[in-house]
Amino acid sequence: MTQPGPTAPLERPTQRSQAKADRRAALLEAAAGLFAERGFNGVSLEELGAAVGVSGPAVYRHFPSKQAVLEALLVGVSERLLAGGEAVEAAAADAGSGLRSLIGFHIDFALGEPDTIRVQDRDLDALTEAARRQVRRLQRRYIEVWMRVLAGLQPALADDELRVRVQGTFGLLNSTPHTARVGGAPVAAAAVRPVLERMAWAALTAAD
């Protein structure tokens, strides 16, 4: 019998490729802040490049257009939410702990990426039709993760009600960038988190 050969070592990113990945991530972070502040149409590629210390033309090394920046931002966050939600579901010991973990996971997103939420609220329609469809598909699958976990805790609920409860909870949690502020300044996450956790749990598990 032929013995299998040695497994090839995993390739590590080169210094150049890592630097490129870091610059791309920095551009996306800057885009989230600028688009949230001024809107997609109110920001130029030159301004985006300047925010991370590069020229406007240098942005094209990472994205072919400003539209591609918006697509990477909004499709990317939808992919991360779905992957994270599925990981939470797979790791949960039971429906109750799974639901609490999903709530915590989404609160981490809402508190950690408020600018991305603002951009999606305002500029989703600026995506191409194909990109909008992709975002919607990913969002539906993320909702379905929550529905499956909630159904394990509330098996008597019909799919329509499961979906309404989940989407209503997203509305609550995703409003944080707009509502968790006093006098224009954000409220500390430590003060906001337990309130959101209680409200989300109550909304999802409310008795008929």
C-alpha positions, 0 to 999 in steps of 0.5 A: 500500500502506498503511504500518504506523503507528508502534508504540505505546511499551511502557507503564511501570509507574506508581509506584503499580502498582510499589509495589503489586507490591513490596508483594505480593512482600514479602508472599509472601517474608514468607509463605514465612518464616512458613509455613516456621517455623510452618506454614500453619495457624499464621500469621494474616493479621494476623501476615503483614501485620505482618511487612511493616508493614501491617495485616491488612485491608490484606493483602486489597488484594493477596490475597483470603484466606490460602489465596490467599497459599499458592496464589500462593507454591506455584503461582508457584514451580512456574511460575518453575521450569518457565519457567527450566528451559525457558529453560535447555533452549532455550539449551543448546549440547548435552545435557551443558552443558544438564544442568549448567546445569539442575543449577546452575539448580535449586541456585540455587533450593534455596539461594536459597528454602529456606523455599519448599521447606519450605512445599511439603513441609509445606503442599501439601495445604493448597491447594485441589484445583484449585491442587494439580492445577496445581502437579502439572501444572507439576512434571510438565512441569519433570521432563519438561524434565530428562528430555529433556535427560538423554535427549540424554546417555543415549539408552539409558535408558527413560523410567521410569529417566529419571524416577526419576533426575530425581526422585531428584536433586530429592530430593537438591537439595531436601533442602538446607534440611534437611541443609546445616546444622551445629549449626542454622546454614546452611552457606555456599552456596560450600561446599555448591554444588560438593558438590551439583553433583558429587552431582547429576551422578553421580546423573543420569549413573551407569552401568548 
